[in-house]
Amino acid sequence: MTSFMAAVWALLAYIYCSLLLFGGPFQALALLLMWRDRLGLTYWQALLPLSVLLAAIGTSFAKQHGVHRQLLPALFIVFSMGLSAVLVGGYAEIRRVKIISEFAPDQEIHSSIFSSFRNAPRKFQPFLHGAALKNCRPFAWSYRRMEFYALPPNVAANVLPKDWIEACKIRRTR
């Protein structure tokens, strides 16, 4: 019964963390297995074993301090998922801030990496991770390329802030 309860707690921990951090019960697995190419950061996958190592150390520390054996697998999952999200997300944010600084847009907006984890990828309407205006030319942020790309006026008119659209006279072409 102890192993069964440990498995139940571990499954519940995974579902909770996946919903909290990634927006769905399968989103974490999909990002790791099917969509790993959708983050264009160099060496981001090296942070995953580091997260697992740190989670193992944290779980060992918890065990030494009396956490019940049944809860240790769940605690390991919470630690490893949380640490991987924070480490990869933090690394992505640091790189994005540097790239945006070098791009030097006139205006810029962005969603947090955690919003991107929860909302991307989408099939029909892509999630706008971030946008920028430079000389009244609209750009959108791509985590896959880790850079801005030109945003067509037809799309820009749907997703950019209204004040940007008005100030730069962005109009649909069709």
C-alpha positions in Angstrom: 0.0 0.0 0.0 2.9 2.3 0.7 4.2 2.1 -2.9 0.7 2.7 -4.3 0.2 5.8 -2.2 3.6 7.1 -3.1 2.7 6.7 -6.8 -0.6 8.4 -6.2 1.1 11.4 -4.5 3.7 11.5 -7.3 1.0 11.6 -9.9 -0.9 14.3 -8.1 2.3 16.3 -7.7 3.0 16.0 -11.4 -0.5 17.0 -12.4 -0.5 20.0 -10.0 2.9 21.2 -11.2 2.1 20.7 -14.8 -1.2 22.7 -14.4 0.4 25.4 -12.4 3.6 25.9 -14.4 2.6 24.8 -17.9 -1.2 25.2 -18.0 -2.2 21.6 -18.7 -1.6 18.1 -17.5 0.3 17.1 -20.7 1.9 20.5 -21.6 5.1 19.8 -19.6 5.6 16.5 -21.3 4.8 17.9 -24.7 7.3 20.8 -24.2 10.0 18.3 -23.1 9.4 15.6 -25.7 7.5 16.9 -28.8 8.2 20.7 -28.8 11.7 20.8 -27.5 12.8 22.5 -30.7 10.5 25.5 -30.0 13.0 27.1 -27.6 16.0 28.4 -29.5 18.2 28.8 -26.5 21.6 27.3 -26.7 22.3 24.6 -24.0 18.9 25.0 -22.3 18.5 21.3 -22.1 21.7 21.1 -19.9 19.7 22.8 -17.2 17.3 19.8 -17.0 19.8 17.4 -15.5 21.0 20.2 -13.2 17.4 20.6 -12.0 17.1 16.8 -11.4 20.4 16.8 -9.4 19.2 19.8 -7.3 15.8 18.1 -6.8 17.6 14.9 -5.7 19.6 16.9 -3.2 16.6 18.7 -1.9 14.6 15.4 -1.6 17.5 13.8 0.3 17.6 16.8 2.6 13.8 16.5 3.2 14.2 12.7 3.9 16.9 13.5 6.5 14.5 15.9 8.2 11.7 13.5 8.6 9.5 13.8 5.5 7.5 10.6 5.2 8.8 8.1 2.6 5.5 8.1 0.7 5.8 11.8 0.0 9.5 11.8 -1.3 8.7 10.9 -4.9 6.1 13.7 -5.0 8.5 16.1 -3.4 11.2 15.1 -6.0 8.7 15.8 -8.8 7.7 19.2 -7.4 11.4 20.2 -6.9 12.5 19.0 -10.4 9.6 20.5 -12.3 9.8 23.8 -10.4 13.5 24.1 -10.6 13.6 23.3 -14.4 10.9 25.8 -15.1 12.7 28.5 -13.0 16.1 27.8 -14.4 15.1 27.5 -18.1 12.6 30.4 -17.7 15.2 32.6 -16.0 17.8 31.7 -18.6 15.3 32.6 -21.4 14.4 35.9 -19.7 18.0 36.9 -19.3 18.8 36.1 -23.0 15.7 37.9 -24.1 16.5 41.1 -22.2 20.0 41.1 -23.7 18.6 40.6 -27.2 15.9 43.2 -26.8 18.5 45.7 -25.5 20.7 45.1 -28.6 17.6 45.4 -30.9 16.8 48.7 -29.3 13.1 49.0 -30.2 11.3 52.3 -29.8 8.6 50.4 -27.8 8.3 46.9 -26.5 5.8 44.7 -24.7 6.2 41.1 -23.6 4.6 38.3 -21.7 6.5 36.4 -19.0 8.1 33.1 -20.0 5.6 31.4 -17.7 2.7 32.8 -19.7 4.4 31.4 -22.8 4.9 28.0 -21.2 1.1 28.0 -20.4 -0.2 29.4 -23.7 2.1 28.2 -26.5 2.0 26.5 -28.8 -1.5 27.2 -30.1 -2.8 25.8 -33.3 -4.9 28.6 -34.7 -4.1 32.0 -33.2 -0.4 32.1 -32.2 0.4 33.4 -28.7 2.1 36.7 -28.8 5.2 36.3 -26.6 6.2 39.9 -27.2 6.1 42.7 -29.7 8.2 45.7 -30.6 8.0 48.8 -32.7 11.1 50.1 -34.4 10.7 53.1 -36.7 7.0 52.2 -36.7 7.7 48.8 -38.1 6.0 46.0 -36.1 7.9 43.0 -34.8 6.9 39.9 -32.8 9.1 37.9 -30.5 10.0 34.3 -31.3 11.4 31.9 -28.7 12.1 29.4 -31.4 14.5 31.9 -33.1 15.3 33.9 -30.0 14.8 37.1 -32.0 12.2 39.5 -33.3 10.6 38.9 -36.7 8.7 41.3 -38.9 5.0 41.2 -38.2 2.8 41.6 -41.3 0.4 44.5 -41.1 -2.7 42.2 -41.3 -1.5 40.4 -38.2 -0.1 43.5 -36.4 -3.6 45.2 -36.7 -5.0 42.3 -34.7 -2.5 41.9 -31.9 -0.6 45.1 -31.2 -1.8 47.7 -28.7 -4.3 50.2 -30.2 -2.1 53.2 -29.4 0.8 51.6 -31.5 -1.6 50.9 -34.4 -2.9 54.5 -34.3 0.5 56.2 -33.8 2.1 54.3 -36.7 -1.0 54.1 -38.9 -0.7 50.4 -39.2 -3.4 49.2 -41.6 -4.6 45.9 -43.0 -3.5 45.3 -46.6 -6.3 42.9 -47.3 
